[in-house]
């Protein structure tokens, strides 16, 4: 018990404040990570849609090319 009396109150207060600050920082970091994970998920969905649109565009260009070839053959 004598050793506890020799620990300065300022040291205990400083450690407490630092611990609380660390916990607040960790909570904020967790929130930022959660937000980033949501954004990544949204971007994956957008990337998949974009890939499908690109493939549809390629198929449409090929179809238009075939149509143009047929029309030119008639002329």
VMD Tcl script that builds the backbone (N, CA, C; Angstrom):
set m [mol new atoms 225]
animate dup $m
set s [atomselect $m all]
$s set {name element resname resid chain x y z} {
  {N N UNK 1 A 0.810 -1.189 0.000}
  {CA C UNK 1 A 0.000 0.000 0.000}
  {C C UNK 1 A 0.859 1.260 0.000}
  {N N UNK 2 A 2.054 1.167 0.586}
  {CA C UNK 2 A 2.938 2.328 0.621}
  {C C UNK 2 A 3.363 2.740 -0.783}
  {N N UNK 3 A 3.552 1.740 -1.668}
  {CA C UNK 3 A 3.987 2.067 -3.032}
  {C C UNK 3 A 2.929 2.878 -3.757}
  {N N UNK 4 A 1.646 2.582 -3.545}
  {CA C UNK 4 A 0.575 3.315 -4.205}
  {C C UNK 4 A 0.560 4.776 -3.764}
  {N N UNK 5 A 0.897 5.027 -2.555}
  {CA C UNK 5 A 0.924 6.399 -2.059}
  {C C UNK 5 A 2.060 7.197 -2.686}
  {N N UNK 6 A 3.110 6.520 -3.148}
  {CA C UNK 6 A 4.254 7.217 -3.734}
  {C C UNK 6 A 4.035 7.563 -5.208}
  {N N UNK 7 A 3.020 6.959 -5.877}
  {CA C UNK 7 A 2.754 7.264 -7.290}
  {C C UNK 7 A 2.048 8.618 -7.361}
  {N N UNK 8 A 2.609 9.551 -8.087}
  {CA C UNK 8 A 1.998 10.881 -8.168}
  {C C UNK 8 A 0.620 10.827 -8.846}
  {N N UNK 9 A -0.266 11.623 -8.330}
  {CA C UNK 9 A -1.612 11.695 -8.890}
  {C C UNK 9 A -1.561 12.209 -10.327}
  {N N UNK 10 A -0.630 13.076 -10.627}
  {CA C UNK 10 A -0.498 13.605 -11.985}
  {C C UNK 10 A -0.176 12.488 -12.977}
  {N N UNK 11 A 0.639 11.526 -12.565}
  {CA C UNK 11 A 0.967 10.406 -13.435}
  {C C UNK 11 A -0.268 9.561 -13.713}
  {N N UNK 12 A -1.037 9.296 -12.697}
  {CA C UNK 12 A -2.270 8.524 -12.863}
  {C C UNK 12 A -3.237 9.277 -13.779}
  {N N UNK 13 A -3.372 10.575 -13.573}
  {CA C UNK 13 A -4.263 11.388 -14.398}
  {C C UNK 13 A -3.792 11.399 -15.849}
  {N N UNK 14 A -2.490 11.522 -16.062}
  {CA C UNK 14 A -1.952 11.550 -17.424}
  {C C UNK 14 A -2.210 10.223 -18.133}
  {N N UNK 15 A -1.980 9.120 -17.437}
  {CA C UNK 15 A -2.237 7.806 -18.030}
  {C C UNK 15 A -3.718 7.617 -18.340}
  {N N UNK 16 A -4.570 8.100 -17.464}
  {CA C UNK 16 A -6.015 7.998 -17.696}
  {C C UNK 16 A -6.429 8.805 -18.916}
  {N N UNK 17 A -5.938 10.026 -19.013}
  {CA C UNK 17 A -6.268 10.879 -20.158}
  {C C UNK 17 A -5.745 10.269 -21.450}
  {N N UNK 18 A -4.542 9.744 -21.429}
  {CA C UNK 18 A -3.986 9.114 -22.628}
  {C C UNK 18 A -4.777 7.876 -23.025}
  {N N UNK 19 A -5.190 7.103 -22.055}
  {CA C UNK 19 A -5.987 5.905 -22.349}
  {C C UNK 19 A -7.322 6.287 -22.974}
  {N N UNK 20 A -7.976 7.273 -22.400}
  {CA C UNK 20 A -9.250 7.739 -22.958}
  {C C UNK 20 A -9.053 8.282 -24.367}
  {N N UNK 21 A -7.996 9.054 -24.552}
  {CA C UNK 21 A -7.697 9.585 -25.894}
  {C C UNK 21 A -7.443 8.477 -26.898}
  {N N UNK 22 A -6.726 7.445 -26.470}
  {CA C UNK 22 A -6.461 6.309 -27.352}
  {C C UNK 22 A -7.734 5.576 -27.734}
  {N N UNK 23 A -8.628 5.414 -26.782}
  {CA C UNK 23 A -9.899 4.740 -27.063}
  {C C UNK 23 A -10.769 5.561 -28.014}
  {N N UNK 24 A -10.790 6.868 -27.826}
  {CA C UNK 24 A -11.551 7.741 -28.726}
  {C C UNK 24 A -10.960 7.672 -30.130}
  {N N UNK 25 A -9.638 7.710 -30.216}
  {CA C UNK 25 A -8.984 7.632 -31.526}
  {C C UNK 25 A -9.294 6.301 -32.205}
  {N N UNK 26 A -9.238 5.216 -31.449}
  {CA C UNK 26 A -9.521 3.888 -32.010}
  {C C UNK 26 A -10.966 3.807 -32.492}
  {N N UNK 27 A -11.885 4.403 -31.753}
  {CA C UNK 27 A -13.287 4.429 -32.175}
  {C C UNK 27 A -13.462 5.200 -33.469}
  {N N UNK 28 A -12.776 6.329 -33.587}
  {CA C UNK 28 A -12.839 7.116 -34.817}
  {C C UNK 28 A -12.236 6.369 -35.993}
  {N N UNK 29 A -11.139 5.678 -35.739}
  {CA C UNK 29 A -10.500 4.897 -36.805}
  {C C UNK 29 A -11.422 3.770 -37.257}
  {N N UNK 30 A -12.094 3.136 -36.336}
  {CA C UNK 30 A -13.024 2.053 -36.687}
  {C C UNK 30 A -14.162 2.594 -37.544}
  {N N UNK 31 A -14.654 3.768 -37.216}
  {CA C UNK 31 A -15.728 4.372 -38.006}
  {C C UNK 31 A -15.244 4.699 -39.416}
  {N N UNK 32 A -14.026 5.228 -39.536}
  {CA C UNK 32 A -13.478 5.539 -40.870}
  {C C UNK 32 A -13.286 4.272 -41.679}
  {N N UNK 33 A -12.824 3.222 -41.049}
  {CA C UNK 33 A -12.625 1.946 -41.757}
  {C C UNK 33 A -13.967 1.406 -42.241}
  {N N UNK 34 A -14.994 1.493 -41.408}
  {CA C UNK 34 A -16.323 1.014 -41.807}
  {C C UNK 34 A -16.836 1.800 -43.008}
  {N N UNK 35 A -16.611 3.103 -43.006}
  {CA C UNK 35 A -17.037 3.938 -44.132}
  {C C UNK 35 A -16.294 3.547 -45.404}
  {N N UNK 36 A -15.002 3.327 -45.296}
  {CA C UNK 36 A -14.212 2.926 -46.459}
  {C C UNK 36 A -14.649 1.568 -46.992}
  {N N UNK 37 A -14.976 0.648 -46.104}
  {CA C UNK 37 A -15.441 -0.664 -46.538}
  {C C UNK 37 A -16.753 -0.547 -47.308}
  {N N UNK 38 A -17.646 0.331 -46.863}
  {CA C UNK 38 A -18.907 0.556 -47.578}
  {C C UNK 38 A -18.633 1.113 -48.970}
  {N N UNK 39 A -17.716 2.055 -49.055}
  {CA C UNK 39 A -17.391 2.643 -50.353}
  {C C UNK 39 A -16.813 1.611 -51.306}
  {N N UNK 40 A -15.945 0.752 -50.788}
  {CA C UNK 40 A -15.343 -0.287 -51.629}
  {C C UNK 40 A -16.426 -1.222 -52.157}
  {N N UNK 41 A -17.373 -1.572 -51.296}
  {CA C UNK 41 A -18.467 -2.447 -51.716}
  {C C UNK 41 A -19.279 -1.783 -52.825}
  {N N UNK 42 A -19.579 -0.494 -52.662}
  {CA C UNK 42 A -20.329 0.240 -53.687}
  {C C UNK 42 A -19.535 0.301 -54.988}
  {N N UNK 43 A -18.230 0.516 -54.889}
  {CA C UNK 43 A -17.416 0.615 -56.095}
  {C C UNK 43 A -17.339 -0.714 -56.826}
  {N N UNK 44 A -17.360 -1.816 -56.085}
  {CA C UNK 44 A -17.359 -3.127 -56.741}
  {C C UNK 44 A -18.616 -3.299 -57.577}
  {N N UNK 45 A -19.757 -2.888 -57.004}
  {CA C UNK 45 A -21.014 -3.003 -57.743}
  {C C UNK 45 A -20.983 -2.137 -59.000}
  {N N UNK 46 A -20.465 -0.942 -58.871}
  {CA C UNK 46 A -20.366 -0.044 -60.022}
  {C C UNK 46 A -19.410 -0.618 -61.062}
  {N N UNK 47 A -18.314 -1.192 -60.617}
  {CA C UNK 47 A -17.349 -1.779 -61.552}
  {C C UNK 47 A -17.973 -2.953 -62.311}
  {N N UNK 48 A -18.766 -3.753 -61.617}
  {CA C UNK 48 A -19.434 -4.868 -62.294}
  {C C UNK 48 A -20.418 -4.360 -63.331}
  {N N UNK 49 A -21.180 -3.338 -62.978}
  {CA C UNK 49 A -22.130 -2.756 -63.935}
  {C C UNK 49 A -21.395 -2.186 -65.141}
  {N N UNK 50 A -20.306 -1.508 -64.885}
  {CA C UNK 50 A -19.532 -0.920 -65.970}
  {C C UNK 50 A -18.990 -1.993 -66.902}
  {N N UNK 51 A -18.514 -3.088 -66.345}
  {CA C UNK 51 A -18.002 -4.187 -67.171}
  {C C UNK 51 A -19.118 -4.754 -68.044}
  {N N UNK 52 A -20.309 -4.913 -67.466}
  {CA C UNK 52 A -21.433 -5.415 -68.267}
  {C C UNK 52 A -21.796 -4.449 -69.381}
  {N N UNK 53 A -21.802 -3.157 -69.066}
  {CA C UNK 53 A -22.118 -2.156 -70.089}
  {C C UNK 53 A -21.081 -2.156 -71.206}
  {N N UNK 54 A -19.821 -2.315 -70.850}
  {CA C UNK 54 A -18.775 -2.364 -71.871}
  {C C UNK 54 A -18.974 -3.567 -72.788}
  {N N UNK 55 A -19.310 -4.711 -72.216}
  {CA C UNK 55 A -19.550 -5.903 -73.028}
  {C C UNK 55 A -20.769 -5.717 -73.923}
  {N N UNK 56 A -21.806 -5.086 -73.391}
  {CA C UNK 56 A -22.989 -4.818 -74.199}
  {C C UNK 56 A -22.660 -3.848 -75.327}
  {N N UNK 57 A -21.806 -2.883 -75.037}
  {CA C UNK 57 A -21.397 -1.923 -76.054}
  {C C UNK 57 A -20.630 -2.611 -77.176}
  {N N UNK 58 A -19.748 -3.524 -76.812}
  {CA C UNK 58 A -18.987 -4.273 -77.827}
  {C C UNK 58 A -19.941 -5.092 -78.694}
  {N N UNK 59 A -20.893 -5.756 -78.041}
  {CA C UNK 59 A -21.857 -6.568 -78.791}
  {C C UNK 59 A -22.714 -5.693 -79.696}
  {N N UNK 60 A -23.107 -4.518 -79.230}
  {CA C UNK 60 A -23.914 -3.605 -80.038}
  {C C UNK 60 A -23.123 -3.104 -81.240}
  {N N UNK 61 A -21.854 -2.767 -81.022}
  {CA C UNK 61 A -21.015 -2.317 -82.142}
  {C C UNK 61 A -20.881 -3.413 -83.202}
  {N N UNK 62 A -20.718 -4.643 -82.741}
  {CA C UNK 62 A -20.596 -5.753 -83.685}
  {C C UNK 62 A -21.891 -5.925 -84.465}
  {N N UNK 63 A -23.030 -5.812 -83.791}
  {CA C UNK 63 A -24.319 -5.952 -84.470}
  {C C UNK 63 A -24.520 -4.827 -85.478}
  {N N UNK 64 A -24.175 -3.618 -85.099}
  {CA C UNK 64 A -24.308 -2.484 -86.025}
  {C C UNK 64 A -23.382 -2.673 -87.216}
  {N N UNK 65 A -22.198 -3.182 -86.979}
  {CA C UNK 65 A -21.266 -3.447 -88.083}
  {C C UNK 65 A -21.843 -4.454 -89.058}
  {N N UNK 66 A -22.448 -5.508 -88.540}
  {CA C UNK 66 A -23.058 -6.511 -89.414}
  {C C UNK 66 A -24.225 -5.921 -90.202}
  {N N UNK 67 A -25.017 -5.098 -89.546}
  {CA C UNK 67 A -26.149 -4.460 -90.224}
  {C C UNK 67 A -25.647 -3.546 -91.339}
  {N N UNK 68 A -24.607 -2.767 -91.042}
  {CA C UNK 68 A -24.053 -1.873 -92.063}
  {C C UNK 68 A -23.517 -2.653 -93.258}
  {N N UNK 69 A -22.855 -3.761 -92.984}
  {CA C UNK 69 A -22.329 -4.597 -94.079}
  {C C UNK 69 A -23.448 -5.110 -94.965}
  {N N UNK 70 A -24.548 -5.541 -94.360}
  {CA C UNK 70 A -25.681 -6.039 -95.135}
  {C C UNK 70 A -26.307 -4.916 -95.962}
  {N N UNK 71 A -26.435 -3.742 -95.336}
  {CA C UNK 71 A -27.029 -2.612 -96.059}
  {C C UNK 71 A -26.147 -2.174 -97.221}
  {N N UNK 72 A -24.828 -2.182 -97.023}
  {CA C UNK 72 A -23.934 -1.810 -98.096}
  {C C UNK 72 A -23.977 -2.822 -99.222}
  {N N UNK 73 A -24.204 -4.077 -98.912}
  {CA C UNK 73 A -24.302 -5.114 -99.918}
  {C C UNK 73 A -25.536 -4.955 -100.791}
  {N N UNK 74 A -26.564 -4.344 -100.284}
  {CA C UNK 74 A -27.781 -4.137 -101.036}
  {C C UNK 74 A -27.680 -2.936 -101.970}
  {N N UNK 75 A -26.791 -2.037 -101.639}
  {CA C UNK 75 A -26.707 -0.777 -102.391}
  {C C UNK 75 A -25.863 -0.922 -103.558}
}
mol reanalyze $m
mol bondsrecalc $m
mol representation Tube
mol addrep $m
